[in-house]
Amino acid sequence: MTPAELELRYYAVLGLVGEASRMALDYFNRNDSLGVTMKGAQDWLTIADGAVESFLRERLSTLFPTDAVIGEEGGGEASDAVWIIDPIDGTANFARNDRNWCISIGFLLNGRPEIGVIAAPALEELYCARRGQGATMNGQTIAVSGGGEIGRACIELGWSTRIPVQNYLAMVERGYTAGAAVRRAGSGALGICHVANGRTDAYAELHINAWDVAAGLLIASEAGAAVNDFFAGDGISTGNPVLCCTPALAAELEAITGIVSQRDIR
């Protein structure tokens, strides 16, 4: 794929995420219209999830018919060129009228993230990155905190029902024991963005799906974060652990989480 073809995809998705944001925000502001259901324990679904994903699938398939599309709600199969979409990341927050949710769109070429766009319309924030070109929030360059003292660090540890709760609680305990402040805000994609812009020093989760991180890991890596090799093996189809942190804390975060990081995303 030529640089011009990648650039076309980048600017196309910026336009699409703007339209998708307006659609999602309209649902969010009419909370009684969400038609909330549950896919499983603490696994929320709203009408907005399906509507936003359908819109993005249709437009991307029309614009780039040779690209594959994978979405949280509709699934899909990977190919050499694939879009990976989470229409609403942080659906539980969305359904409860909490503003901490986002739309995440990542583009991978030959298994490597090339484009990452995350919109948090209720927070009026737009995160963007292209491989080798840095990361921005609302058009301004962002960078990780650079903090190197675990006793002053703020880390977010995501929780998944796919992992035994004892494993999660043990990781949280190791975080507190090391001296870090630990939080959980309910959106993995935004948690990774908050590492990218220095609001927190790390995000980790013992299992997370590709649609939650396909855009965010590129954004964080381009902002200077150390990240793990999430897309190794069957990461796209079955998920993997994720670790994203300011590099000076990588060794201590690896000890807390058991997840090995690297400086650059592959």
N, C-alpha and C positions, 0 to 999 in steps of 0.2 A: 504494500500500500504506500502510495507516495505521500510526501508531506502535505501536498495540497489536498489530498483526499482526507487525511486526518484533520486538517484545518476546517474543511467543510463540515465534517462530523461535529467538531467542537462547537462551531457557531450555530449549527442546526440544533444541537441539544440545548444550548443556552436559550434559544427561542422557545423550544418545547417545554423546558422546565418552568419558564415564565407563565405559559398558559396552564400547565399542570398545577402550579402554585395557586393561581387564581381559582381554579376549580376546587382544589383541596380546601383552601381558606373559606370558600363559600359554604362548603359542607361543615367545616369547623364552627363557623359562626351561626349555623342553624343546627344546634346540637340535637334537637328533637327529630331531625331527619336522617340520623346516622344509621338506623337499623342495626344496632349493635348485636352481634352474635359471638359465640365462642367456638374456636376450632379445637380447643383443649384447655387444660388448666392454665390460667393466666395467658392464654393465647387468643388475643382479641381480634375481631374482624368487623369492619364497618363497610357500608355501601361505598364510601369514599375510596377504600383500598382498591376495590374492583374497578370503579369508574376511572380512577387516575391511571391504573395499570393498562386498562383497555385503550385509553386515549394514547398513551405513550407507545404501546405495542403497534397500534394501527399507524401512527405517524412515522415511527422508525421503520416499519416494514415497507411503507410506501416510499419513503425517501431513500432507503438503503436496502433494497430487496434481497441482496446477497448476504446481508448480515443476519446472524441468529439473534434471538432475543430470549432471555431467561428472566422471569419475574417471580416474585414470592407467591403470588396467587395463581398464576397460570402455568408455572413451570417452564420447561423448554430444554433444549439440548445445546451444549456448547459446540462451537466451531472455531476455526482460525480467527474469525472476526465476530465478536459477540458483545451485545449490550446486556448488562445485568442490572435489573431494576428492583428497587424496593419502593412501592408507591407511597406508603406511609410507614416510616420507621418510627417506632414509639407509638403504636396504635393504642395501647392502653392509656397513654397520656392524652392522645388525641380524643379518645372517647370520653375521657373525664374532664375535658376542657382545660387541660394543662398544655401550655404553649411549647413544650419541649418535644417536638416531633419534626420530621423532615421528609423530603423526597430525595432519594439517592439514585443516581444514574452513573454507572461506570462502563467504560468501553475497553475490552481486552483484545489485543492482537497477538496471535500466537502465544496465548497464555500469559501475556504481560499487560498490566494496566497501562493505558495510554492517555485516557481522558477520565477525569473525575469531576462530577458536578453534584453538589448537595445544596438544596434549597430548604431553608427553614422559614417559610413565609410568615408564620405567626410571630417570629422573632425579628423579621426583616433582615435576615442574613442569607447571603449566597456565597458558598465556598466553591472555588474552581481550581483545577490544576490540569496541566498537560505535562507529560514526561519531559524532564529536562528544562522546564520553563518556569519553575517555581509555583507557589500557591498563593491564592488571594482570598480575602473575605471582603465582599462589597467593593472589589476593585483595588483594595490595598494589600500589599504584600504582607504575609504573615510568617511567623517563625515560632518554633518551639521555645519553651521557657529557658532552657539551658541550665536549669537548676541542678546542683550536684549533691545536695544534702537530703538524704532520705527522711531525716527528722524534720525537715521543713516542706516535704513534698505533699502534694494533694494528688491522690490517685483514684481512678474510678475502676471498680471491679464489677463487670457485668455478670448477671445471673441467668442461667439457662436451665429449663426443666429437663433437658437431655442429659444433664450431669447430676450425679447424686448430691443432695444438698450438703452432706458432710464434707465433700470435696470443696465445695464453694466456701463453706464456713471456715474450713481450715486455711484456705487462701486468704480470706479476710483477716483471720487471726494473725497470720504471718505478716500481713501488711501493717496491722496495728502494732504488733510486737516490734517490728523494725522501726517504728516511730512515725509512719506516714499517717496522714488523715485520709480516710477511706470514704468514698461516696458511691451512690448508684442512682442515676437519673432516668433510666428507662429507655434510652435510645443509643444503641451502639454506634450508629453512624455519626450522630452528633457528639458522642463521647470521644470519638477519634478526632473529630474536628476541633474539639476543645483542647486536645493535646497539640494539634497543629498551630493553634493561635495562642498557646501559652497559658490558657485559663487553668489547665491541669497539667500534671507532669507525666501521666501515664494512663492508658486504658488497656485492660486485659479482660478476657473472657475465656473460659475453659472449652467452650464450643460455641461457635457462631456460624451463621450461614453466609454464603458468598454475597447475597444481595445486601447484607448489612454492611459489608466492608469493601466492596469492589471499587467504589468511588473514594471512600474515606482513606484507605491505606495509601493511595497515590497522593492525595492531598497532604496527608501527614508526612509522607516520605519527602515530598517536594518542599515541605516546610522545615525539613531537617531532622525528622524523627527517625529513630531506630525502630524497625518493624520486623516481625517474624515472616518466614516464608510461607504465608498462608495458602498460596495457590499450588503448593507442592501436592503431589499425589492426586487424590480426588477432591481437593478443596472446593472446586467450583460446584461439583454435584452433591457432595455430602457435608461440606463444611469442615472446619478445623478450629483449633485454638487460635486466639489472636493476641498479640502483644504489640503495643505501640507506645513508645516513651521517648522522653528527651534522652539523648545518647549518654550523658554523664551518669544517668541512673540505670543504665541497661543491666549491668551485672547484678545490682541489688533487686531489680524487678524480675530478672530471670530466677533468682533464688526464691522470691516470694511466690511467683506464678508457676515455675517449672517449665516455662516456655522460652525457647532460645530465640533471640532477635539477631538482626543483621542491620548494617547501616543503610543499604539501598534495597528498595523493592525490586524484585526480579521481573 
